[in-house]
Amino acid sequence: MPTFAYVARDATGGTRKATVDAENESAVARILREQGLVVSNIRKVKDSKAEANKDVIVTKKKAGGGFGRVKLADLSVFCRQFSTMIDAGVGLVRCLSVLGEQTPNVKLRRIILDIQQEVESGSTLSRAMAKHPRVFNNLFIGLVRAGEVGGVLEEALQRLASFLEKDLELRRKVKAAMTYPTIVMVVAIAIVIGLVTLILPKFLDLFLELGMKAEEMPAMTRFMMNFSNFLTAGFPMRQVIFAIVFFVLLTAWKAFTRTKPGKRVYDTFKLKAPVFGKLNHKIALARFSRTLGTLMVSGVPILQALETVAGTVDNDIIGDAILEARARIREGDRIGDPLQKSKMFPPMVVQMVSIGEESGALDQMLEKIAEFYEAEVDTALSSLTSAIEPVMIVFLGFSVGFIVISMFLPLVSIINNLSGEGGDSGGED
């Protein structure tokens, strides 16, 4: 099939230069018009099918995804810079070229190169991004497609960048709140294991050398002795076996949570877990409101927006409730009624959504709900951190104190025995 080079203008006024395979120039013009492009020039460049196939093979080799992963922060910067250049009138292909050169993430750089080549070949930006679902989720694709259709790609990218920045900020707050308790817990466990496996055995050997039998030791000491023997016996084979078993169980659990039933079990646990259940529920509600509000203000239809939100809320239980609401809305119901019947959304959320739907300001109401629950998450994290810190410190103090007392109780018994023997000897004299 012949290959044609074309020059066209997109909806933003930028110039697009690329090549496309078609039967003739009329077919090329029809393809470009369907993509919303205004054709400036079309010319035939080659007929060789073998050369075209060769170019495709080379393109695929160069555009490999690579290793590593694309972080949320990288995507946020990508969207912000992309929207700025589009708003400044830079052509789409030129934007992708510049972004590909300056991004520090190797995997993202290769993906941008692949997207650039797809766009040059006549594909739309959203369709090219959809070929990388692990990096660009349904929310990303939906907003970009809405921006392309409405001719406001820069606004869609700006909204997407703002959404990613807020989502990233929420994730950072959660991680920051959990960092200190996690460090304290790791240090406490390391100290306990060190005392039990290194220090306690030396004291136990000392007690045995002084003539104290194991059955004569206090109950606390016998407990710590048995625990120490459990950790140190069979070194290193038993420890290696324990490590392998732990790794296998962890891998099996991760594999189980990737299945549909396993994911539902895990998501149910996250919503009903003590202390953390309410926090996870608030995070999911904040993400639901923020995502749906962003899609609505970008002009995405409500049914498509709800389908996208169900996949990005990161909880199958709430996602199923959203899909059920979507099915009811398709049958003519209002959005608030099915959300209320799902019992996954508090009355305040249902009422504000209903008011927003009646007043035609649903996107604004969703923005207010998102801000409210993000503030609730901040408050919950602060309270949780304040409560966990003293609990961890008390746990560390209790563990170390228990070990120390269990080591010194036999010494007290030995000293008392020696004192008693000394007194008896003095009486005999």
Secondary structure, 3 states (H helix, E strand, C coil): CCEEEEEEECCCCCEEEEEEECCCHHHHHHHHHHCCCEEEEEEEEECCHHHHHHHHHHHHHHCCCCCCCCCHHHHHHHHHHHHHHHHCCCCHHHHHHHHHHHCCCHHHHHHHHHHHHHHHCCCCHHHHHCCCCCCCCHHHHHHHHHHHHHCCHHHHHHHHHHHHHHHHHHHHHHHHHHHHHHHHHHHHHHHHHHHHHHHHHHHHHHHHHCCCCHHHCCHHHHHHHHHHHHHHCCCCHHHHHHHHHHHHHHHHHHHHHHCHHHHHHHHHHHHHCCCHHHHHHHHHHHHHHHHHHHHHHCCCCHHHHHHHHHHHCCCHHHHHHHHHHHHHHHCCCCCHHHHHHHCCCCHHHHHHHHHHHHHCCHHHHHHHHHHHHHHHHHHHHHHHHHHHHHHHHHHHHHHHHHHHHHHHHHHHHHHHHHHHHHHHHHHHC
